[in-house]
Amino acid sequence: TELLGVYDQAVEEHNAFLFIGFGFNDSQLCNDAILRKIKEQACPGIIITRDNNSRIEALLKECKNLWIVCKEETGDGTRIYNSQYDDWLILSKKQLWDTREFVNEILGG
């Protein structure tokens, strides 16, 4: 419980979030504090994960500043989405859902 207290404090102190491989499945980590930040306060966030799921899809609809970078439904390319846009951006030759590729491509690693 001490670790969760540190986690809650860190969430409260920050206004932007990077979720790597986080599917929003764990209710202890996906708690009211983080949901309030990304939903109500519209804090920016990006989810980098291989597989999308229904919980992430629901959050994307509710959070205007939340982005997802994930694997294409068919193939190994990348899909990127934010609810302010009508459709997914498809990058069929990039694998940005792989954090190594993301770091190399986006951060210049």
Contacts in CASP RR format, 6 or more apart in sequence:
PFRMAT RR
TARGET T0000
AUTHOR 0000-0000-0000
METHOD contacts of the structure
MODEL  1
TELLGVYDQAVEEHNAFLFIGFGFNDSQLCNDAILRKIKEQACPGIIITR
DNNSRIEALLKECKNLWIVCKEETGDGTRIYNSQYDDWLILSKKQLWDTR
EFVNEILGG
4 28 0 8 1.000
7 29 0 8 1.000
8 31 0 8 1.000
8 33 0 8 1.000
11 31 0 8 1.000
11 33 0 8 1.000
11 34 0 8 1.000
11 37 0 8 1.000
12 33 0 8 1.000
14 37 0 8 1.000
14 43 0 8 1.000
15 37 0 8 1.000
15 41 0 8 1.000
15 43 0 8 1.000
15 44 0 8 1.000
16 43 0 8 1.000
16 44 0 8 1.000
16 45 0 8 1.000
17 34 0 8 1.000
17 37 0 8 1.000
17 38 0 8 1.000
17 43 0 8 1.000
17 44 0 8 1.000
17 45 0 8 1.000
17 46 0 8 1.000
18 45 0 8 1.000
18 46 0 8 1.000
18 48 0 8 1.000
19 45 0 8 1.000
19 46 0 8 1.000
19 47 0 8 1.000
19 48 0 8 1.000
19 49 0 8 1.000
20 48 0 8 1.000
20 49 0 8 1.000
20 99 0 8 1.000
21 47 0 8 1.000
21 48 0 8 1.000
21 49 0 8 1.000
21 50 0 8 1.000
22 29 0 8 1.000
22 30 0 8 1.000
22 47 0 8 1.000
22 49 0 8 1.000
23 47 0 8 1.000
23 49 0 8 1.000
23 53 0 8 1.000
23 55 0 8 1.000
23 56 0 8 1.000
24 30 0 8 1.000
24 53 0 8 1.000
24 55 0 8 1.000
24 56 0 8 1.000
24 59 0 8 1.000
25 53 0 8 1.000
25 55 0 8 1.000
30 55 0 8 1.000
37 43 0 8 1.000
38 45 0 8 1.000
38 59 0 8 1.000
38 63 0 8 1.000
38 65 0 8 1.000
38 66 0 8 1.000
39 59 0 8 1.000
39 62 0 8 1.000
39 63 0 8 1.000
42 63 0 8 1.000
42 64 0 8 1.000
42 65 0 8 1.000
43 65 0 8 1.000
44 65 0 8 1.000
44 66 0 8 1.000
44 67 0 8 1.000
45 63 0 8 1.000
45 65 0 8 1.000
45 66 0 8 1.000
45 67 0 8 1.000
46 66 0 8 1.000
46 67 0 8 1.000
46 68 0 8 1.000
46 69 0 8 1.000
47 56 0 8 1.000
47 66 0 8 1.000
47 67 0 8 1.000
47 68 0 8 1.000
47 69 0 8 1.000
47 70 0 8 1.000
48 68 0 8 1.000
48 69 0 8 1.000
48 70 0 8 1.000
48 96 0 8 1.000
48 97 0 8 1.000
48 99 0 8 1.000
48 102 0 8 1.000
49 56 0 8 1.000
49 68 0 8 1.000
49 69 0 8 1.000
49 70 0 8 1.000
49 97 0 8 1.000
50 70 0 8 1.000
50 71 0 8 1.000
50 97 0 8 1.000
50 98 0 8 1.000
51 70 0 8 1.000
51 71 0 8 1.000
52 68 0 8 1.000
52 70 0 8 1.000
52 71 0 8 1.000
52 79 0 8 1.000
56 68 0 8 1.000
59 66 0 8 1.000
60 66 0 8 1.000
60 68 0 8 1.000
60 81 0 8 1.000
60 82 0 8 1.000
60 83 0 8 1.000
61 83 0 8 1.000
62 83 0 8 1.000
63 83 0 8 1.000
64 82 0 8 1.000
64 83 0 8 1.000
64 84 0 8 1.000
65 82 0 8 1.000
66 82 0 8 1.000
66 83 0 8 1.000
67 80 0 8 1.000
67 81 0 8 1.000
67 82 0 8 1.000
68 79 0 8 1.000
68 80 0 8 1.000
68 81 0 8 1.000
68 82 0 8 1.000
69 78 0 8 1.000
69 79 0 8 1.000
69 80 0 8 1.000
69 96 0 8 1.000
69 97 0 8 1.000
69 102 0 8 1.000
70 78 0 8 1.000
70 79 0 8 1.000
70 97 0 8 1.000
71 77 0 8 1.000
71 78 0 8 1.000
71 79 0 8 1.000
71 95 0 8 1.000
71 97 0 8 1.000
72 78 0 8 1.000
72 79 0 8 1.000
72 90 0 8 1.000
72 92 0 8 1.000
73 79 0 8 1.000
75 92 0 8 1.000
76 95 0 8 1.000
77 90 0 8 1.000
77 91 0 8 1.000
77 92 0 8 1.000
77 93 0 8 1.000
77 94 0 8 1.000
77 95 0 8 1.000
77 97 0 8 1.000
78 90 0 8 1.000
78 91 0 8 1.000
78 92 0 8 1.000
78 94 0 8 1.000
78 95 0 8 1.000
78 96 0 8 1.000
78 97 0 8 1.000
79 88 0 8 1.000
79 89 0 8 1.000
79 90 0 8 1.000
79 91 0 8 1.000
80 88 0 8 1.000
80 89 0 8 1.000
80 91 0 8 1.000
80 96 0 8 1.000
81 87 0 8 1.000
81 88 0 8 1.000
81 89 0 8 1.000
94 101 0 8 1.000
94 105 0 8 1.000
95 101 0 8 1.000
96 102 0 8 1.000
96 105 0 8 1.000
96 106 0 8 1.000
103 109 0 8 1.000
END
